[in-house]
Every structure is written in structure tokens, then in C-alpha cells.
Amino acid sequence: MENKPYYEKTIKGNIEDVELLLSKKLKEAGFGVLVNLDIQETLKEKLEVNDFYPYKILGVCNPKLAYSALSKNRYVGLLLPCNMVLFMKEPGETTIALLSPTKALGLLRDPSLTEVGEEAERLLINVLEAI
């Protein structure tokens, strides 16, 4: 991962098709998409920006891991759900990026969260690799 606070993967396909595949793989790993923000559509609607590239922010959550983390530290909610983005890098190519759960949880400086962060990260990296 180098020193980046995120993982990313670029694949062939439009953002809609990649989002469908990602949602399926997330579900298989025990995650659900709680938040789905279409930034391109929002900018068009709110600011009349008509030429922004396709960009989505997904808030994903694994209820079992969220429960475990929240049971250890009530401030974890500041970092939930896990954030992923989808955007068109080139025509016909979509990038999926995932904020590192271990780096995000590290902001709280609570060692009791290490294990749950590592598990979330492992599962989400597996999702990226499966796509």
C-alpha cells in the first residue's frame, strides 16, 4: 500500500456496472451499502455543473464489525461507515478506492480497536481483489 491511507483498483467497465459488481461482492463479505452519494448528479442539481465526471461515494458497513467496534469505543461512530469511492478515470475505466479502516480507526488511538480494524481491512481488500 506504500504510505497511502487508501487502497485502489482500476478496472474496465462503466461506473454503474462496477458499482453493481462491487455491491454484490460487498454483500458476500457481510457488508451493506448504507450511503450512496452520486456526486455528479448532486453537483448538477445543486450547482448546475453539467460536465463533472461520474463520481460516487459509498458508505459501507459490516454490522458485526460495527457492533464490535462501537462496543469498544463510542467515538467509532465518527468514522463509520467505511468509505469507498468510485470514479471514472478514463472512459471505460472505473477506479474503486477504499479508505484504510486501520488508518481511520488509528485516529482514535485506541489499541482495543486494532483487531476489528484489521478484520474490516482484510475483508474489504478481499472484495477489491475479487473484482
C-alpha positions in Angstrom: 0.0 0.0 0.0 3.0 2.3 0.2 2.2 5.0 2.7 -1.2 5.9 1.2 -4.2 5.8 3.6 -6.2 4.0 1.0 -6.3 1.1 -1.4 -7.4 1.4 -5.0 -8.1 -0.7 -8.0 -9.0 0.4 -11.6 -10.9 -2.0 -13.8 -12.6 -1.9 -17.2 -16.3 -1.0 -17.1 -18.6 1.9 -16.6 -19.3 3.1 -13.1 -22.8 1.6 -13.0 -21.6 -1.9 -13.9 -18.7 -1.7 -11.5 -21.0 -0.5 -8.7 -23.3 -3.5 -9.2 -20.4 -5.9 -9.1 -18.9 -4.2 -6.0 -22.3 -4.2 -4.2 -22.6 -8.0 -4.9 -19.0 -8.7 -3.6 -19.6 -6.5 -0.5 -22.8 -8.4 0.3 -20.9 -11.7 0.0 -18.4 -10.4 2.5 -21.0 -9.3 5.0 -21.1 -5.6 4.1 -24.1 -3.5 3.0 -24.1 -0.1 1.3 -25.7 2.3 3.7 -24.9 5.5 1.9 -24.7 6.1 -1.9 -23.9 9.6 -2.9 -23.9 10.4 -6.6 -21.7 13.5 -6.6 -22.1 14.1 -10.4 -25.8 14.2 -10.0 -25.7 16.4 -6.8 -23.4 18.9 -8.5 -25.6 19.1 -11.5 -28.7 19.5 -9.3 -27.3 21.9 -6.7 -24.8 23.9 -8.7 -25.8 23.4 -12.3 -22.4 21.8 -13.0 -23.0 19.7 -16.2 -19.6 18.4 -17.0 -18.3 16.7 -13.8 -17.1 13.2 -14.2 -19.1 10.2 -12.8 -18.2 10.0 -9.1 -19.9 8.1 -6.2 -19.2 7.9 -2.5 -20.3 4.7 -0.8 -20.7 4.2 2.9 -20.3 0.5 3.6 -20.9 -1.3 6.9 -20.5 -4.8 8.3 -22.9 -4.8 11.2 -21.0 -7.4 13.2 -17.7 -5.4 12.9 -19.5 -2.1 13.6 -21.1 -3.6 16.7 -17.8 -4.9 17.9 -16.0 -1.6 17.4 -18.8 0.5 18.9 -18.8 -1.8 22.0 -15.2 -0.9 22.5 -15.3 2.8 21.8 -18.3 5.1 21.4 -16.4 7.5 19.2 -16.0 4.9 16.5 -19.3 6.3 15.1 -17.3 9.3 13.9 -15.5 7.0 11.5 -18.5 4.9 10.3 -19.5 3.8 7.8 -16.3 2.7 5.9 -15.9 5.0 2.9 -15.3 3.9 -0.6 -15.4 6.0 -3.8 -16.0 5.1 -7.4 -14.9 7.4 -10.2 -14.2 7.3 -13.9 -10.5 7.7 -14.5 -10.6 7.2 -18.3 -13.6 6.4 -20.5 -14.5 2.8 -19.9 -12.3 2.5 -16.7 -13.6 2.9 -13.2 -11.4 3.3 -10.1 -12.6 1.9 -6.7 -10.8 3.4 -3.7 -11.2 2.3 -0.1 -10.1 4.3 3.0 -7.9 2.0 5.1 -10.0 1.0 8.1 -6.9 0.5 10.3 -5.6 4.0 9.5 -9.1 5.5 10.0 -9.5 3.8 13.4 -6.0 4.7 14.3 -7.1 8.3 14.6 -8.8 7.3 17.9 -5.5 6.0 19.3 -7.4 3.1 21.0 -5.5 -0.2 20.8 -8.7 -2.1 21.6 -9.8 -1.3 18.0 -6.8 -2.8 16.3 -8.3 -6.3 15.7 -11.6 -5.1 14.4 -9.9 -2.6 12.1 -7.6 -5.3 10.7 -10.6 -7.7 10.1 -12.5 -5.0 8.3 -9.5 -4.1 6.2 -8.8 -7.8 5.4 -12.4 -8.3 4.2 -12.5 -5.2 2.2 -9.2 -5.8 0.5 -10.5 -9.3 -0.4 -13.5 -7.6 -2.0 -11.2 -5.4 -4.1 -9.1 -8.4 -5.1 -12.3 -10.4 -6.1 -13.3 -7.7 -8.6 
